[in-house]
């Protein structure tokens, strides 16, 4: 079954977040998508951690689809999600944004050639 990259990137994942004291008076925010194994980030400021997490989520899903692997899909894609806008907000490369934009982003467009 053909996977559309846009659909894979529109799947909502549960977010886990915590703020942790790593040394006396030194705190970091840790965020993760537990349903997407290995997708986590941390930073001193929660907004920065979320930005890093979203960037990592997109990169992981693009890589998985490009390799022909199905990303976890715990629920259906959101119909009103705009993965291109999200990728731009996450400061991803023009190449990744073009992949998401092209032909609905099917996995054939991502296959190594």
Contact map, one row per residue, 1 for C-alpha under 8 A:
11100000000000000000000000000000000000000000000000000000000000000000000000000000000000000000000000000000000000000
11110000000000000000000000000000000000000000000000000000000000000000000000000000000000000000000000000000011000000
11111011000000000000000000000000000000000000000000000000000000001000010000000000000000000000000000000000011000000
01111111000000000000000000000000000000000000000000000000000000000000000000000000000000000000000000000001111000000
00111111100000000000000000000000000000000000000000000000000011001000000000000000000000000000000000010001111000000
00011111110000000000000000000000000000000000000000000000000000000000000000000000001000000000000000011001110000000
00111111111000000000000000000000000000000000000000000000000000000000000000001000000000000000000000000000000000000
00111111111000000000000000000000000000000000000000000000000010000000001010001000000000000000000000000000000000000
00001111111000000000000000000000000000000000000000000000010010000000000000001000001000000000000000000000000000000
00000111111100000000000000000000000000000000000000000000000000000000000000001110111000000000000000000000000000000
00000011111110000000000000000000000000000000000000000000000000000000000011111100000000000000000000000000000000000
00000000011111000000000000000000000000000000000000000000000000000000000000111100000000000000000000000000000000000
00000000001111100000000000000000111100000000000000000000000000000000000001000000000000000000000000000000000000000
00000000000111110000000000000000111000000000000000000000000000000000000000000000000000000000000000000000000000000
00000000000011111000000000000011110000000000000000000000000000000000000000000000000000000000000000000000000000000
00000000000001111100000000000011110000000000000000000000000000000000000000000000000000000000000000000000000000000
00000000000000111110000000001111000000000000000000000000000000000000000000000000000000000000000000000000000000000
00000000000000011111000000001110000000000000000000000000000000000000000000000000000000000000000000000000000000000
00000000000000001111100000111100000000000000000000000000000000000000000000000000000000000000000000000000000000000
00000000000000000111110000111100000000000000000000000000000000000000000000000000000000000000000000000000000000000
00000000000000000011111111110000000000000000000000000000000000000000000000000000000000000000000000000000000000000
00000000000000000001111101110000000000000000000000000000000000000000000000000000000000000000000000000000000000000
00000000000000000000111111100000000000000000000000000000000000000000000000000000000000000000000000000000000000000
00000000000000000000111111000000000000000000000000000000000000000000000000000000000000000000000000000000000000000
00000000000000000000101111100000000000000000000000000000000000000000000000000000000000000000000000000000000000000
00000000000000000000111111110000000000000000000000000000000000000000000000000000000000000000000000000000000000000
00000000000000000011111011111000000000000001000000000000000000000000000000000000000000000000000000000000000000000
00000000000000000011110001111100000000000111110000000000000000000000000000000000000000000000000000000000000000000
00000000000000001111000000111110000000000111110010000000000000000000000000000000000000000000000000000000000000000
00000000000000001111000000011111000000011110010010000000000000000000000000000000000000000000000000000000000000000
00000000000000111100000000001111100000011100000011001000000000000000000000000000000000000000000000000000000000000
00000000000000111000000000000111110000111000000000001000000000000000000000000000000000000000000000000000000000000
00000000000011110000000000000011111110110000000000000000000000000000000000000000000000000000000000000000000000000
00000000000011110000000000000001111111100000000000000000000000000000000000000000000000000000000000000000000000000
00000000000011000000000000000000111110000000000000000000000000000000000101000000000000000000000000000000000000000
00000000000010000000000000000000111111100000000000000000100000000000001100000000000000000000000000000000000000000
00000000000000000000000000000000111111100000000000000000000000000000000000000000000000000000000000000000000000000
00000000000000000000000000000000010111110000000000000000000000000000000000000000000000000000000000000000000000000
00000000000000000000000000000001110111111000000000001001100100000000000000000000000000000000000000000000000000000
00000000000000000000000000000111100001111100000000001001000000000000000000000000000000000000000000000000000000000
00000000000000000000000000000111000000111110000011011000000000000000000000000000000000000000000000000000000000000
00000000000000000000000000011110000000011111010110010000000000000000000000000000000000000000000000000000000000000
00000000000000000000000000011100000000001111110110000000000000000000000000000000000000000000000000000000000000000
00000000000000000000000000111000000000000111110110000000000000000000000000000000000000000000000000000000000000000
00000000000000000000000000011000000000000011111110000000000000000000000000000000000000000000000000000000000000000
00000000000000000000000000011100000000000111111111000000000000000000000000000000000000000000000000000000000000000
00000000000000000000000000000000000000000000111111100000000000000000000000000000000000000000000000000000000000000
00000000000000000000000000000000000000000111111111110000000000000000000000000000000000000000000000000000000000000
00000000000000000000000000001110000000001111111111111000000000000000000000000000000000000000000000000000000000000
00000000000000000000000000000010000000001000011111111100000000000000000000000000000000000000000000000000000000000
00000000000000000000000000000000000000000000001111111110000000000000000000000000000000000100000000000000000000000
00000000000000000000000000000000000000001100000111111111000000000000000000000000000000000100000000000000000000000
00000000000000000000000000000011000000111000000011111111100000000000000000000000000000000000000000000000000000000
00000000000000000000000000000000000000000000000001111111110000000000000000000000000000000100000000000000000000000
00000000000000000000000000000000000000000000000000111111111000000000000000000000000000100111000000000000000000000
00000000000000000000000000000000000000110000000000011111111100000000000000000000000000000000000000000000000000000
00000000000000000000000000000000000100100000000000001111111110000000000000000000000000000000000000000000000000000
00000000100000000000000000000000000000000000000000000111111111000000000000000000000000100000000000000000000000000
00000000000000000000000000000000000000000000000000000011111111100000000000000000000000000000000000000000000000000
00000000000000000000000000000000000000100000000000000001111111110000000000000000000000000000000000000000000000000
00001001100000000000000000000000000000000000000000000000111111111000001000000000000000000000000000000000000000000
00001000000000000000000000000000000000000000000000000000011111111100000000000000000000000000000100000000000000000
00000000000000000000000000000000000000000000000000000000001111111110000000000000000000000000000000000000000000000
00000000000000000000000000000000000000000000000000000000000111111111111000000000000000000000000000000000000000000
00101000000000000000000000000000000000000000000000000000000011111111111000000000000000000000000000000000001001000
00000000000000000000000000000000000000000000000000000000000001111111100000000000000000000000000000000000001111110
00000000000000000000000000000000000000000000000000000000000000111111100000000000000000000000000000000000000001100
00000000000000000000000000000000000000000000000000000000000000011111110000000000000000000000000000000000001000100
00000000000000000000000000000000000000000000000000000000000000011111111000000000000000000000000000000000000000000
00100000000000000000000000000000000000000000000000000000000000011001111100000000000000000000000000000000000000000
00000001000000000000000000000000000100000000000000000000000010011000111110000000000000000000000000000000000000000
00000000000000000000000000000000001100000000000000000000000000000000011111000000000000000000000000000000000000000
00000001001000000000000000000000000000000000000000000000000000000000001111110000000000000000000000000000000000000
00000000001010000000000000000000001000000000000000000000000000000000000111110000000000000000000000000000000000000
00000000001100000000000000000000000000000000000000000000000000000000000011111000000000000000000000000000000000000
00000000001100000000000000000000000000000000000000000000000000000000000011111100000000000000000000000000000000000
00000011111100000000000000000000000000000000000000000000000000000000000000111110000000000000000000000000000000000
00000000011100000000000000000000000000000000000000000000000000000000000000011111100000000000000000000000000000000
00000000010000000000000000000000000000000000000000000000000000000000000000001111100000000000000000000000000000000
00000000000000000000000000000000000000000000000000000000000000000000000000000111110000000000000000000000000000000
00000000010000000000000000000000000000000000000000000000000000000000000000000111111000000000000000000000000000000
00000000010000000000000000000000000000000000000000000000000000000000000000000001111111000000000000000000000000000
00000100110000000000000000000000000000000000000000000000000000000000000000000000111111100000000000010000000000000
00000000000000000000000000000000000000000000000000000000000000000000000000000000011111110000000010011000000000000
00000000000000000000000000000000000000000000000000000000000000000000000000000000011111111000000000000000000000000
00000000000000000000000000000000000000000000000000000000000000000000000000000000011111111100000000000000000000000
00000000000000000000000000000000000000000000000000000010010000000000000000000000001111111111000110000000000000000
00000000000000000000000000000000000000000000000000000000000000000000000000000000000111111111000010000000000000000
00000000000000000000000000000000000000000000000000000000000000000000000000000000000011111111000000000000000000000
00000000000000000000000000000000000000000000000000110110000000000000000000000000000001111111000000000000000000000
00000000000000000000000000000000000000000000000000000010000000000000000000000000000000111111100000000000000000000
00000000000000000000000000000000000000000000000000000010000000000000000000000000000000111111110110000000000000000
00000000000000000000000000000000000000000000000000000000000000000000000000000000000000000011111110000000000000000
00000000000000000000000000000000000000000000000000000000000000000000000000000000000000000001111111000000000000000
00000000000000000000000000000000000000000000000000000000000000000000000000000000000000000000111111100000000000000
00000000000000000000000000000000000000000000000000000000000001000000000000000000000000100001111111110000000000000
00000000000000000000000000000000000000000000000000000000000000000000000000000000000100110001111111111000000000000
00000000000000000000000000000000000000000000000000000000000000000000000000000000000000000000011111111100000000000
00000000000000000000000000000000000000000000000000000000000000000000000000000000000000000000001111111100100011000
00001100000000000000000000000000000000000000000000000000000000000000000000000000001100000000000111111101100000000
00000100000000000000000000000000000000000000000000000000000000000000000000000000000100000000000011111111100000000
00000000000000000000000000000000000000000000000000000000000000000000000000000000000000000000000001111111100010000
00000000000000000000000000000000000000000000000000000000000000000000000000000000000000000000000000001111110010000
00011100000000000000000000000000000000000000000000000000000000000000000000000000000000000000000000011111110000000
00011100000000000000000000000000000000000000000000000000000000000000000000000000000000000000000000111111111011000
01111100000000000000000000000000000000000000000000000000000000000000000000000000000000000000000000000011111111000
01111000000000000000000000000000000000000000000000000000000000001101000000000000000000000000000000000000111111100
00000000000000000000000000000000000000000000000000000000000000000100000000000000000000000000000000000000011111100
00000000000000000000000000000000000000000000000000000000000000000100000000000000000000000000000000100110111111100
00000000000000000000000000000000000000000000000000000000000000001110000000000000000000000000000000100000111111110
00000000000000000000000000000000000000000000000000000000000000000111000000000000000000000000000000000000001111111
00000000000000000000000000000000000000000000000000000000000000000100000000000000000000000000000000000000000001111
00000000000000000000000000000000000000000000000000000000000000000000000000000000000000000000000000000000000000111
